[in-house]
């Protein structure tokens, strides 16, 4: 029975009976199932590649960005500054004392003659001359003290006790700048890096004022450096002779792409 089923010709054999079966439509129809299977496999592979490729590219890009980390280094440099000789303030002038001035005045002759009702003129002997010397004292007014205008506090470069940030550790302000700095995207995309020198004044109450760039690299980097310094908490002010004073600082900030 099985042999009889095997001997039953297929539809293709019936159609192409007595015809050339070596090539042409007969070959195509015979390989149809295998061709469809290969087409499905290839189509599935291409579709899978199209779907997976964006995820792979995103993962590679993310890893590349992690490798190209942007770092900002803040360096505290001790710049050589000339020792400023602080001259002691001049002593105040002694107050002017009031002086009594004695002025000599010529004696005044006063006739104290008792004019009695007599018929004759009074004789010389009856005239008594009284001379009185008077001393006139003049008081010289004390000169008015000149009121000096209050001048703006002097800005020092070097003082006995220099200003400090936080607990006084030299790395304190450097760490603050590094952790709060944001590398500008425009500068990072263009590969711009370098060192920005920022100058500021530590006021007698610890505030930072007059923040400015004295030597910059790029407007975006300069602006970011000024922003971070201005956002700093108050410092411990510098002191001269035990009194808080204003002190000028120059602080370099290095922008590095890693």
For each residue, the residues with C-beta under 8 A, 3 or more apart:
1: 4 5
2: 5 6
3: 6 7
4: 1 7 8
5: 1 2 8
6: 2 3
7: 3 4
8: 4 5
9: 13 14 17
10: 13 14
11: 14 15
12: 15 16 26 29 30
13: 9 10 16 17
14: 9 10 11 17
15: 11 12
16: 12 13 19 21 25 26
17: 9 13 14
18:
19: 16 26
20: 23 24 26
21: 16 26 27
22: 27
23: 20 26 27
24: 20 27 28
25: 16 28 29
26: 12 16 19 20 21 23 29 30
27: 21 22 23 24 30 31
28: 24 25 31 32
29: 12 25 26 32
30: 12 26 27
31: 27 28 34 35
32: 28 29 35 36
33: 36 37
34: 31 37 38
35: 31 32 38 39
36: 32 33 39 40
37: 33 34 40 41
38: 34 35 41 42
39: 35 36 42 43
40: 36 37 43 44
41: 37 38 44 45
42: 38 39 45 46
43: 39 40 46 47
44: 40 41 47 48
45: 41 42 48 49
46: 42 43 49 50
47: 43 44 50 51
48: 44 45 51 52
49: 45 46 52 53
50: 46 47 53
51: 47 48 54 55
52: 48 49 55 56
53: 49 50 56 57
54: 51 57 58
55: 51 52 58 59
56: 52 53 59 60
57: 53 54 60 61
58: 54 55 61 62
59: 55 56 62 63
60: 56 57 63 64
61: 57 58 64 65
62: 58 59 65 66
63: 59 60 66 67
64: 60 61 67 68
65: 61 62 68
66: 62 63 69
67: 63 64
68: 64 65 257 258
69: 66 258
70: 183 188 257 258
71: 256 257 258
72: 177 178 181 183 253 254 255 256
73: 178 253 254 255 256
74: 173 174 175 177 178 181 251 252 253 254
75: 174 195 252 253 254
76: 170 171 173 174 251
77: 250 251 252
78:
79: 250
80:
81: 157 158
82: 157 158
83: 158
84: 156 157 158
85:
86: 240
87:
88:
89:
90:
91:
92:
93:
94:
95: 142 145
96: 142 143
97: 142
98: 139 140 141 142
99: 140
100: 137 138 139
101: 137 138 140
102: 135 136 137
103: 136 137 138
104:
105: 108 134 135 136
106:
107: 131 132 133
108: 105 131 132 134
109: 129 130 131
110: 129 130 131 132
111: 127 129
112: 128 129 130
113: 122 126 127 128
114:
115: 122
116: 122
117:
118: 122
119:
120:
121:
122: 113 115 116 118 126 127
123: 126 127
124: 127
125:
126: 113 122 123
127: 111 113 122 123 124
128: 112 113
129: 109 110 111 112
130: 109 110 112
131: 107 108 109 110
132: 107 108 110
133: 107
134: 105 108
135: 102 105
136: 102 103 105
137: 100 101 102 103
138: 100 101 103
139: 98 100
140: 98 99 101
141: 98
142: 95 96 97 98
143: 96
144:
145: 95
146:
147:
148:
149:
150:
151:
152:
153: 204 245 246
154: 245 246
155: 201 246 247 248
156: 84 159 238 240 245 246 247 248
157: 81 82 84 247 248
158: 81 82 83 84 162
159: 156 162 238 239 240 245 247
160: 239 240 241
161: 238 239 240
162: 158 159 238 247
163: 202 206 235 236 237 238 247 249
164: 167 168 172 235 236
165: 168 169 172 173 176 232 235 236
166: 169 172 173 176 233 236
167: 164 172
168: 164 165 172 236
169: 165 166 172
170: 76 173 174
171: 76 174 175
172: 164 165 166 167 168 169 175 176
173: 74 76 165 166 170 176 177 232 251
174: 74 75 76 170 171 177 178
175: 74 171 172 178 179
176: 165 166 172 173 179 180 232
177: 72 74 173 174 180 181 228 229 253
178: 72 73 74 174 175 181
179: 175 176
180: 176 177 228 231
181: 72 74 177 178 224 225 228 253
182: 224
183: 70 72 187 188 224 255 257
184: 187 188 220 221 223 224
185: 188 189
186: 189 190 220
187: 183 184 190 192 193 218 220 221 255
188: 70 183 184 185 191 192 257
189: 185 186
190: 186 187
191: 188 257
192: 187 188 217 218 220 221 255
193: 187 217 255 256 257
194: 217 218 221 254 255
195: 75 217 252 253 254 255
196: 213 215 216 217 221 222 225 252 253 254 255
197: 213 214 215 216 250 251 252 253
198: 211 212 213 214 225 226 229 250 251 252 253
199: 210 211 212 213 214 248 249 250 251
200: 208 209 210 211 212 229 248 249 251
201: 155 208 209 210 246 247 248 249
202: 163 206 207 208 235 237 238 246 247 248 249
203: 206 207 208 209 237 246
204: 153 237 244 245 246
205: 234 237 244
206: 163 202 203 234 235 236 237
207: 202 203 234
208: 200 201 202 203 211 229 230 232 234 235
209: 200 201 203
210: 199 200 201
211: 198 199 200 208 226 229 230
212: 198 199 200 226
213: 196 197 198 199 216 222 225 226
214: 197 198 199 250
215: 196 197
216: 196 197 213 219 221 222 225
217: 192 193 194 195 196 221 222 255
218: 187 192 194 221 222
219: 216 222 223
220: 184 186 187 192 223 224
221: 184 187 192 194 196 216 217 218 224 225 255
222: 196 213 216 217 218 219 225 226
223: 184 219 220 226 227
224: 181 182 183 184 220 221 227 228
225: 181 196 198 213 216 221 222 228 229 253
226: 198 211 212 213 222 223 229 230
227: 223 224 230 231
228: 177 180 181 224 225 231 232 253
229: 177 198 200 208 211 225 226 232 251
230: 208 211 226 227
231: 180 227 228
232: 165 173 176 208 228 229 235
233: 166
234: 205 206 207 208
235: 163 164 165 202 206 208 232
236: 163 164 165 166 168 206
237: 163 202 203 204 205 206 244 245 247
238: 156 159 161 162 163 202 244 245 246 247
239: 159 160 161 242 243 244 245
240: 86 156 159 160 161 243 245
241: 160
242: 239
243: 239 240
244: 204 205 237 238 239
245: 153 154 156 159 204 237 238 239 240
246: 153 154 155 156 201 202 203 204 238
247: 155 156 157 159 162 163 201 202 237 238
248: 155 156 157 199 200 201 202
249: 163 199 200 201 202
250: 77 79 197 198 199 214
251: 74 76 77 173 197 198 199 200 229
252: 74 75 77 195 196 197 198
253: 72 73 74 75 177 181 195 196 197 198 225 228
254: 72 73 74 75 194 195 196
255: 72 73 183 187 192 193 194 195 196 217 221
256: 71 72 73 193
257: 68 70 71 183 188 191 193
258: 68 69 70 71
